Amino acid sequence: MQAVGPGSTLAFGRTPVVRPAARRDLTKDESEAVLFAFETLDAERTGSVSRKQLKVALRALGFGVKKADVADLLARHGEESTQQLDFQTFRRVVADMLCQRTPLDEHRRAFQLFDVLGQGAIDFVTLKRVAKSLNLDIPDEELQDMIHEFGKDGLITEQDWLAIMSAD
């Protein structure tokens, strides 16, 4: 026989809500990105965004979430029936996702931003295009030197990138 008490899921016939504590505080940049995302999605200034808009925000922040993932995430925060999220709820849910990212996740995400062709490697032409798109005026010689110093066969692979990014 199972005991029925405050910690039991049988006490009220449902699983208790677990509000995950953030592993860390958001950085200033992350906090600004969350506010920007909310304000952008709340174009009519209603003070809330929909579940669908939450999904859009999470995807824009690099999370490949689906509708079911959003539902699970909201349920973890005790918001399973919420259709509209105010800023505090939105921030709490997005912060939960952001705080789960590791430095390795961030390095992989950065590599994917440079690997615009999705070829699993960055070549000279791609590096030059990305540098130009970021308004960085780096001479071709320096870009070639980067490729030769950090890559192999004229390419910087994801493994090379991760080694560069994790070097002390």
PARO-383376 format. One line per field, with one value per residue: residue number from 0; residue in three letters; x, y, z of N, C-alpha, C, CB in turn. Coordinates in Angstrom, 2 decimals. Glycine has a CB too. Example, Ala and Ser with C-alpha at 12.3 -4.5 7.8 and 13.67 -1.06 7.14 Angstrom:
dogu <- [0 1]
numi <- [ALA SER]
n.east <- [13.19 12.85]
n.north <- [-5.69 -2.25]
n.up <- [7.80 7.08]
ca.east <- [12.30 13.67]
ca.north <- [-4.50 -1.06]
ca.up <- [7.80 7.14]
c.east <- [13.20 12.90]
c.north <- [-3.30 0.03]
c.up <- [7.80 7.87]
cb.east <- [11.31 14.08]
cb.north <- [-4.47 -0.60]
cb.up <- [9.05 5.72]
***
This chain:
dogu <- [0 1 2 3 4 5 6 7 8 9 10 11 12 13 14 15 16 17 18 19 20 21 22 23 24 25 26 27 28 29 30 31 32 33 34 35 36 37 38 39 40 41 42 43 44 45 46 47 48 49 50 51 52 53 54 55 56 57 58 59 60 61 62 63 64 65 66 67 68 69 70 71 72 73 74 75 76 77 78 79 80 81 82 83 84 85 86 87 88 89 90 91 92 93 94 95 96 97 98 99 100 101 102 103 104 105 106 107 108 109 110 111 112 113 114 115 116 117 118 119 120 121 122 123 124 125 126 127 128 129 130 131 132 133 134 135 136 137 138 139 140 141 142 143 144 145 146 147 148 149 150 151 152 153 154 155 156 157 158 159 160 161 162 163 164 165 166 167]
numi <- [MET GLN ALA VAL GLY PRO GLY SER THR LEU ALA PHE GLY ARG THR PRO VAL VAL ARG PRO ALA ALA ARG ARG ASP LEU THR LYS ASP GLU SER GLU ALA VAL LEU PHE ALA PHE GLU THR LEU ASP ALA GLU ARG THR GLY SER VAL SER ARG LYS GLN LEU LYS VAL ALA LEU ARG ALA LEU GLY PHE GLY VAL LYS LYS ALA ASP VAL ALA ASP LEU LEU ALA ARG HIS GLY GLU GLU SER THR GLN GLN LEU ASP PHE GLN THR PHE ARG ARG VAL VAL ALA ASP MET LEU CYS GLN ARG THR PRO LEU ASP GLU HIS ARG ARG ALA PHE GLN LEU PHE ASP VAL LEU GLY GLN GLY ALA ILE ASP PHE VAL THR LEU LYS ARG VAL ALA LYS SER LEU ASN LEU ASP ILE PRO ASP GLU GLU LEU GLN ASP MET ILE HIS GLU PHE GLY LYS ASP GLY LEU ILE THR GLU GLN ASP TRP LEU ALA ILE MET SER ALA ASP]
n.east <- [0.84 0.56 1.73 -0.19 0.46 1.85 3.91 3.11 1.88 -0.59 -2.23 -3.89 -4.63 -3.14 -0.07 2.30 3.09 6.20 8.33 10.99 14.10 16.11 19.24 21.20 21.57 20.12 22.16 22.99 22.72 21.12 18.81 18.02 17.52 15.34 13.41 13.27 12.34 9.80 8.56 8.63 7.00 4.63 3.24 0.92 0.79 -0.56 0.22 0.60 1.52 0.92 0.84 1.80 3.37 5.28 6.57 7.65 9.45 11.22 12.26 13.56 15.54 17.15 16.28 15.02 12.11 8.91 5.31 4.32 6.50 6.48 4.07 4.73 6.78 5.41 3.66 5.49 5.95 3.61 1.70 -0.07 -2.68 -2.66 -3.18 -2.43 0.49 1.82 4.43 6.13 5.67 6.38 9.10 10.09 9.71 11.21 13.71 14.23 14.77 17.00 18.86 19.51 21.28 24.56 28.08 29.22 26.98 26.50 28.84 28.58 26.27 27.21 29.07 27.32 26.13 28.20 28.64 27.16 26.34 25.78 27.54 29.13 31.61 33.82 34.91 37.34 35.96 33.41 34.03 35.00 32.69 30.99 32.44 32.34 29.55 29.20 30.27 33.02 36.24 38.45 41.51 42.07 44.36 44.69 42.35 42.85 45.09 43.85 42.25 44.25 45.73 43.93 42.41 42.12 43.22 42.26 39.82 37.73 36.54 33.67 34.67 37.27 36.56 35.29 37.46 39.07 37.42 37.21 39.73 42.08]
n.north <- [-1.17 2.20 5.18 8.09 11.34 14.65 14.71 12.86 11.62 10.62 11.91 13.98 12.94 13.63 14.53 16.40 19.88 20.88 23.36 24.29 25.35 27.99 27.29 29.13 32.69 34.76 36.22 39.68 40.21 38.03 38.54 40.94 39.99 38.31 40.17 41.77 39.86 39.30 41.84 42.27 40.21 40.84 42.83 44.37 45.37 44.13 42.98 40.33 37.13 34.49 30.84 29.86 32.02 31.93 29.59 30.46 32.40 30.79 29.20 31.18 31.77 29.65 27.11 24.07 23.60 21.93 22.01 20.22 20.13 22.69 22.59 20.66 22.02 24.23 22.85 21.85 24.14 24.60 25.72 24.52 24.92 27.47 29.85 32.37 34.16 36.20 38.72 37.98 35.21 34.31 35.09 33.51 30.90 30.95 31.59 29.26 27.48 28.74 28.69 26.05 25.59 24.68 25.63 24.17 23.69 26.32 26.86 25.05 26.07 28.57 27.72 26.65 28.99 30.10 28.11 28.42 27.09 24.61 22.47 21.25 22.24 25.06 27.04 29.09 30.95 31.00 31.89 34.42 35.60 35.57 37.18 39.59 40.04 40.59 43.01 43.12 44.05 42.25 41.39 39.31 37.73 37.36 35.93 33.61 32.73 32.09 29.91 28.09 27.84 26.85 24.89 22.00 20.88 23.19 23.70 24.41 22.27 21.18 19.90 20.96 23.62 23.42 22.63 24.91 26.81 25.82 25.94 26.96]
n.up <- [0.00 -0.88 0.59 1.28 1.08 1.60 -0.36 -2.17 -5.28 -5.34 -3.60 -4.56 -6.90 -9.13 -10.82 -9.02 -9.51 -10.62 -10.16 -11.87 -10.65 -11.78 -13.18 -13.26 -13.21 -15.74 -18.24 -18.86 -21.61 -22.38 -20.88 -22.06 -24.63 -24.17 -23.30 -25.62 -27.48 -26.39 -26.51 -29.25 -30.20 -28.95 -30.46 -30.53 -28.04 -25.85 -23.55 -23.33 -24.78 -27.14 -26.94 -29.34 -30.17 -28.17 -28.91 -31.35 -30.39 -28.88 -30.92 -32.42 -30.65 -30.95 -30.21 -31.17 -30.93 -30.81 -31.10 -29.16 -27.43 -26.38 -24.99 -23.04 -21.72 -20.68 -18.99 -17.13 -15.75 -14.48 -16.05 -17.81 -18.82 -19.68 -22.14 -22.99 -22.28 -19.78 -19.38 -17.19 -16.87 -19.43 -19.42 -17.32 -18.34 -20.75 -19.70 -18.26 -20.34 -21.56 -19.50 -19.37 -21.35 -22.28 -22.30 -24.40 -26.03 -26.83 -28.27 -30.36 -31.55 -32.37 -34.28 -36.18 -37.07 -38.53 -40.38 -42.90 -45.19 -44.33 -44.50 -42.68 -42.24 -42.31 -44.87 -46.64 -48.32 -47.18 -44.56 -45.18 -46.26 -44.03 -42.24 -43.65 -43.65 -41.00 -40.85 -40.48 -41.12 -42.27 -43.56 -46.48 -46.28 -43.51 -42.92 -44.40 -42.99 -40.56 -41.30 -42.08 -39.72 -37.81 -39.03 -41.22 -44.36 -45.63 -44.42 -41.63 -39.38 -37.43 -35.20 -35.08 -34.59 -32.07 -30.54 -30.74 -29.49 -26.93 -25.94 -23.54]
ca.east <- [0.00 1.34 1.33 -0.73 0.89 2.15 4.78 2.56 1.09 -1.92 -2.99 -4.91 -4.88 -2.36 1.34 2.51 3.82 7.57 8.84 12.43 14.89 17.10 20.58 22.01 20.81 20.33 23.11 22.35 22.35 19.99 17.63 17.61 16.97 14.02 12.52 13.11 11.48 8.43 8.03 8.44 5.84 3.46 3.22 -0.26 0.98 -1.63 0.81 0.71 1.79 0.29 1.70 2.45 4.40 6.35 7.31 8.42 10.55 12.19 12.95 14.46 16.67 17.96 15.73 14.18 10.94 7.66 4.12 4.26 7.57 5.99 3.05 5.45 7.50 4.42 3.19 6.54 5.86 2.27 0.94 -0.59 -3.92 -2.45 -3.14 -1.72 1.51 2.28 5.88 6.82 5.58 7.21 10.51 10.43 9.77 12.35 14.92 14.44 15.43 18.31 19.78 19.90 22.35 25.93 29.03 29.36 25.81 26.71 29.91 27.99 25.35 28.04 29.60 26.23 25.93 29.25 28.50 25.92 25.96 25.44 28.44 29.89 32.94 33.90 36.02 37.77 34.90 32.35 34.57 35.06 31.31 30.47 33.15 31.78 28.18 29.31 30.98 34.39 37.17 39.62 42.17 42.05 45.55 44.41 41.34 43.56 45.91 42.95 41.89 45.43 46.17 42.97 41.74 42.89 42.82 41.53 38.50 37.61 35.41 33.05 35.60 38.30 35.92 35.09 38.79 39.49 36.58 37.41 41.13 42.28]
ca.north <- [0.00 3.43 6.24 9.29 12.47 15.87 14.49 11.78 12.00 10.07 12.73 14.71 12.25 14.14 14.77 17.76 20.80 21.11 24.60 24.15 26.52 28.30 26.83 30.33 33.87 35.15 37.30 40.93 40.02 37.11 39.26 41.88 39.21 37.85 41.33 42.12 38.85 39.50 43.09 42.09 39.34 41.54 44.04 45.17 45.81 43.60 42.51 38.87 36.44 33.17 29.65 29.81 33.04 31.40 28.65 31.29 33.00 29.74 28.82 32.29 31.70 28.49 25.86 23.43 23.06 21.68 22.36 19.32 20.54 23.90 22.13 20.02 23.07 24.98 21.97 21.83 25.40 24.72 26.59 23.66 25.41 28.86 30.11 33.63 34.29 37.56 38.79 37.23 33.79 34.15 35.19 32.33 29.72 31.10 31.51 27.84 26.89 29.36 28.28 24.66 25.54 24.56 26.28 23.34 24.01 27.66 26.76 24.37 27.02 29.56 27.07 26.55 30.31 30.28 27.07 28.85 26.13 23.35 21.43 20.67 22.83 26.46 27.25 30.49 31.77 31.15 32.73 35.78 36.07 35.82 38.36 40.76 40.25 41.14 44.30 42.99 44.29 41.39 41.11 37.92 37.02 36.96 34.88 32.39 32.28 31.44 28.60 27.20 27.61 26.11 23.84 21.01 20.81 24.38 23.73 24.30 21.39 21.46 19.42 22.00 24.79 23.15 22.63 26.32 27.51 25.31 26.11 27.96]
ca.up <- [0.00 -0.95 1.51 0.65 1.88 0.87 -1.52 -2.97 -6.46 -5.18 -2.68 -5.28 -8.14 -10.26 -10.56 -8.53 -10.37 -10.19 -10.76 -11.88 -10.31 -12.80 -12.80 -13.15 -13.62 -17.12 -18.46 -19.29 -23.02 -22.44 -20.37 -23.09 -25.75 -23.75 -23.35 -27.04 -28.09 -25.90 -27.05 -30.68 -30.41 -28.43 -31.29 -30.22 -26.65 -25.00 -22.30 -23.33 -26.04 -27.21 -26.94 -30.65 -30.16 -27.33 -29.77 -32.29 -29.64 -28.55 -32.16 -32.75 -29.72 -31.29 -29.70 -32.17 -30.23 -31.52 -30.32 -27.99 -26.51 -25.69 -24.03 -21.93 -21.00 -19.90 -17.92 -16.09 -15.00 -13.93 -16.95 -18.87 -19.42 -20.08 -23.59 -23.14 -21.25 -19.50 -19.50 -16.14 -17.20 -20.62 -19.01 -16.50 -19.21 -21.66 -18.86 -17.97 -21.52 -21.75 -18.43 -19.58 -22.36 -21.79 -23.20 -25.60 -26.86 -27.39 -29.28 -31.54 -32.16 -33.07 -35.49 -37.16 -37.66 -39.53 -41.40 -43.55 -46.21 -43.68 -45.00 -41.58 -42.22 -42.74 -45.79 -46.76 -48.92 -46.17 -43.50 -45.72 -46.38 -42.68 -41.73 -44.34 -43.18 -39.65 -41.02 -40.02 -42.22 -42.03 -44.84 -46.94 -45.76 -42.12 -42.96 -44.84 -41.86 -39.59 -41.85 -42.04 -38.35 -37.02 -39.78 -41.97 -45.76 -46.02 -43.79 -40.17 -39.09 -36.13 -34.16 -34.98 -33.98 -30.64 -29.92 -30.66 -28.53 -25.56 -25.55 -22.45]
c.east <- [0.88 0.80 0.80 -0.38 1.24 3.00 4.25 1.77 -0.33 -2.82 -4.13 -5.17 -4.15 -0.92 1.53 3.32 5.21 8.04 10.36 13.12 15.91 18.47 21.52 21.10 21.07 21.39 22.34 21.88 21.15 18.71 17.10 16.99 15.57 13.01 12.24 12.16 10.02 7.82 7.78 7.19 4.54 3.33 2.03 -0.26 -0.19 -1.10 0.91 1.02 1.17 1.32 2.49 3.58 5.57 7.21 8.19 9.64 11.63 12.95 13.94 15.70 17.50 17.47 14.78 12.96 9.76 6.52 4.04 5.33 7.14 4.95 3.72 6.16 6.53 3.88 4.20 6.49 4.47 1.37 0.28 -1.86 -3.80 -2.36 -2.37 -0.74 1.86 3.81 6.59 6.80 6.47 8.68 10.94 10.61 10.99 13.66 15.26 15.20 16.85 19.33 20.19 21.03 23.71 26.85 29.22 28.20 26.01 27.78 29.39 27.05 26.12 28.61 28.53 25.93 26.97 29.12 27.19 25.44 25.58 26.30 29.29 31.31 32.85 35.12 36.32 36.64 33.78 32.81 34.60 33.65 30.73 31.13 32.58 30.37 28.14 30.02 32.37 35.31 38.47 40.23 42.13 43.19 45.31 43.36 41.97 44.41 45.06 42.60 43.06 45.86 45.22 42.33 42.70 42.35 41.96 40.14 38.63 36.36 34.80 33.98 36.74 37.77 35.78 36.42 39.29 38.72 36.79 38.84 41.25 43.09]
c.north <- [1.24 4.45 7.44 10.45 13.65 15.66 13.46 12.31 11.48 10.96 13.48 14.12 12.80 14.38 16.20 18.59 21.00 22.35 24.53 25.46 26.75 27.89 28.02 31.50 34.13 36.25 38.55 40.79 39.10 37.78 40.24 41.16 38.72 39.00 41.74 41.15 39.07 40.75 42.99 41.26 39.98 42.89 44.95 45.67 45.40 43.16 41.01 38.36 35.05 32.06 29.57 30.84 32.63 30.45 29.41 31.88 31.97 29.29 29.91 32.29 30.43 27.16 25.28 22.79 22.89 22.04 21.52 19.69 21.76 23.51 21.49 21.06 23.88 24.13 21.89 23.06 25.63 25.59 25.79 24.18 26.86 28.98 31.39 33.77 35.75 37.55 37.94 35.73 33.47 34.13 33.95 31.09 29.79 31.00 30.06 27.18 27.44 28.87 26.82 24.53 25.46 25.35 25.48 23.58 25.35 27.63 26.09 25.31 28.08 28.96 27.01 27.90 30.59 29.29 27.31 27.87 24.77 22.19 20.79 21.19 24.27 26.59 28.75 31.38 32.03 32.08 34.19 36.38 36.41 37.06 39.63 41.07 40.83 42.49 44.27 43.14 43.53 41.07 39.62 37.11 36.53 35.85 33.55 31.84 31.57 30.03 27.63 26.87 26.68 24.92 22.86 21.01 22.00 24.51 23.71 23.47 21.78 21.01 20.42 23.21 24.59 23.14 24.07 27.02 27.04 25.42 27.20 29.09]
c.up <- [0.00 0.02 0.71 1.57 1.01 -0.38 -2.49 -4.16 -6.33 -4.33 -3.38 -6.65 -9.35 -9.84 -10.09 -9.53 -9.78 -10.91 -10.71 -11.51 -11.42 -12.30 -12.59 -13.49 -15.08 -17.18 -18.87 -20.74 -23.16 -21.96 -21.40 -24.28 -25.42 -23.82 -24.79 -27.73 -27.67 -26.53 -28.55 -30.96 -29.93 -29.15 -30.96 -28.77 -25.74 -23.64 -22.22 -24.74 -25.98 -27.09 -28.24 -30.73 -29.26 -28.15 -30.76 -31.59 -29.33 -29.79 -32.56 -31.86 -29.92 -30.77 -30.74 -31.55 -31.18 -30.58 -29.04 -26.96 -25.70 -24.64 -22.82 -21.07 -20.13 -18.74 -16.78 -15.21 -14.44 -14.78 -18.08 -19.53 -19.90 -21.60 -23.89 -21.97 -21.05 -19.51 -18.44 -16.42 -18.40 -20.24 -18.24 -17.38 -20.14 -20.88 -18.52 -19.12 -21.68 -20.72 -18.53 -20.60 -21.69 -22.72 -24.50 -26.56 -27.57 -28.49 -30.54 -32.29 -32.94 -34.35 -36.57 -37.81 -38.74 -40.68 -42.17 -44.62 -45.63 -44.13 -43.91 -41.48 -42.72 -43.64 -45.87 -47.28 -47.90 -45.04 -43.94 -45.80 -45.01 -42.09 -42.35 -43.84 -41.76 -39.63 -40.41 -41.22 -41.94 -43.38 -45.18 -46.37 -44.33 -42.07 -43.40 -43.71 -40.81 -40.05 -41.72 -40.62 -37.60 -37.73 -40.43 -43.39 -46.19 -45.43 -42.27 -39.92 -37.74 -35.01 -33.96 -34.23 -32.47 -29.90 -29.74 -29.53 -27.09 -25.09 -24.49 -22.91]
cb.east <- [-0.95 1.35 2.51 -2.29 2.08 2.83 6.13 1.67 1.74 -1.84 -2.09 -4.52 -6.31 -2.98 2.18 3.23 3.08 8.49 8.30 12.90 15.60 17.07 21.14 23.27 21.19 19.00 24.17 23.32 23.53 20.27 17.97 18.81 17.89 14.07 13.14 14.47 11.93 8.41 8.99 9.68 6.05 3.56 3.17 -1.52 1.15 -2.34 0.00 -0.59 3.34 -0.49 0.87 1.43 3.83 5.77 6.33 7.52 10.04 11.48 11.92 13.72 16.16 19.30 15.01 14.97 10.55 7.56 2.85 4.44 8.87 5.38 2.08 6.47 8.23 3.26 2.90 7.93 6.25 2.34 1.85 -0.86 -5.04 -1.19 -4.56 -2.72 2.77 1.73 6.34 6.17 4.12 6.93 10.73 9.33 8.48 12.28 14.74 13.09 14.61 18.19 19.13 18.71 22.28 26.38 30.38 29.43 24.53 27.12 31.12 27.22 24.45 29.18 30.11 24.97 26.00 30.62 28.51 26.12 27.08 24.00 29.33 29.92 33.94 33.98 35.70 38.97 34.32 31.95 35.98 35.74 30.44 30.70 34.67 31.76 27.39 30.05 30.17 34.63 37.44 39.22 43.62 42.09 46.78 43.92 40.19 44.45 46.63 41.66 41.46 46.59 46.28 41.91 40.87 42.79 42.07 41.42 37.65 37.53 35.85 31.69 36.18 38.79 34.54 34.38 39.79 39.24 35.13 36.96 42.02 42.94]
cb.north <- [0.00 3.99 6.67 9.19 12.09 16.83 14.08 10.90 11.46 8.70 13.72 16.16 12.27 15.44 14.49 17.73 22.16 19.89 25.88 23.67 26.35 29.81 25.90 30.28 35.10 35.64 36.92 42.13 39.46 35.86 39.99 42.72 38.02 37.25 42.50 42.13 37.43 39.62 44.25 41.42 38.01 41.73 43.67 44.35 47.31 42.43 43.01 38.22 36.35 33.01 28.36 30.07 34.37 30.68 27.72 32.42 33.62 28.54 28.58 33.63 31.75 28.70 26.08 22.39 23.97 20.19 22.16 17.86 20.84 24.90 21.13 19.00 23.99 25.44 20.56 21.72 26.56 25.28 27.67 22.31 25.31 29.43 30.21 34.84 33.48 38.08 40.23 37.51 33.38 35.29 36.46 32.07 29.60 32.46 32.33 27.13 27.17 30.88 28.53 23.85 26.78 23.07 26.47 21.85 24.03 28.64 25.97 23.10 27.67 30.06 25.65 26.01 31.39 30.14 25.64 30.21 25.95 23.02 22.00 19.19 22.01 27.44 26.67 30.59 31.06 29.78 32.26 35.78 35.00 34.60 38.25 40.51 38.94 40.16 45.43 41.63 45.82 40.07 41.62 37.88 37.93 38.17 35.27 32.69 33.48 32.27 28.73 27.83 28.92 27.03 24.45 19.58 19.52 24.43 22.53 25.73 19.90 20.74 18.02 22.41 25.05 21.82 21.82 27.06 27.33 23.88 26.44 27.35]
cb.up <- [1.21 -2.37 2.41 0.42 2.75 1.78 -1.07 -2.12 -7.75 -4.57 -2.00 -5.41 -8.42 -10.81 -11.82 -7.17 -10.52 -10.49 -10.01 -13.23 -8.92 -13.18 -13.88 -14.08 -12.76 -17.77 -19.53 -19.15 -23.80 -21.59 -19.07 -23.56 -26.08 -22.31 -22.57 -27.76 -27.69 -24.36 -26.75 -31.30 -29.69 -26.88 -32.76 -30.47 -26.61 -25.68 -21.14 -22.80 -26.32 -28.51 -26.74 -31.78 -29.70 -26.08 -30.53 -32.87 -28.33 -27.91 -33.30 -32.63 -28.28 -30.81 -28.35 -32.92 -29.07 -32.00 -31.16 -28.43 -27.29 -26.71 -24.70 -22.47 -21.99 -20.81 -18.47 -16.73 -15.89 -12.55 -17.54 -18.31 -18.41 -19.43 -24.15 -23.19 -21.62 -18.12 -19.39 -14.77 -17.50 -21.63 -18.16 -15.45 -20.05 -22.41 -17.57 -17.73 -22.79 -21.67 -17.08 -20.03 -23.28 -21.71 -22.50 -25.22 -26.00 -26.29 -28.72 -31.10 -31.09 -32.15 -35.16 -36.48 -36.57 -38.87 -40.76 -44.18 -47.20 -43.93 -46.06 -41.72 -43.09 -41.51 -47.20 -47.68 -50.18 -45.59 -43.09 -47.12 -47.07 -41.77 -42.01 -45.86 -43.22 -38.75 -40.39 -39.29 -42.41 -41.25 -44.81 -48.46 -45.79 -41.29 -43.93 -46.09 -41.22 -39.40 -43.33 -42.79 -37.61 -36.57 -40.82 -41.32 -46.02 -47.48 -44.26 -39.46 -39.09 -36.01 -34.53 -36.39 -34.61 -30.45 -30.79 -32.03 -28.91 -25.47 -26.78 -21.26]
***
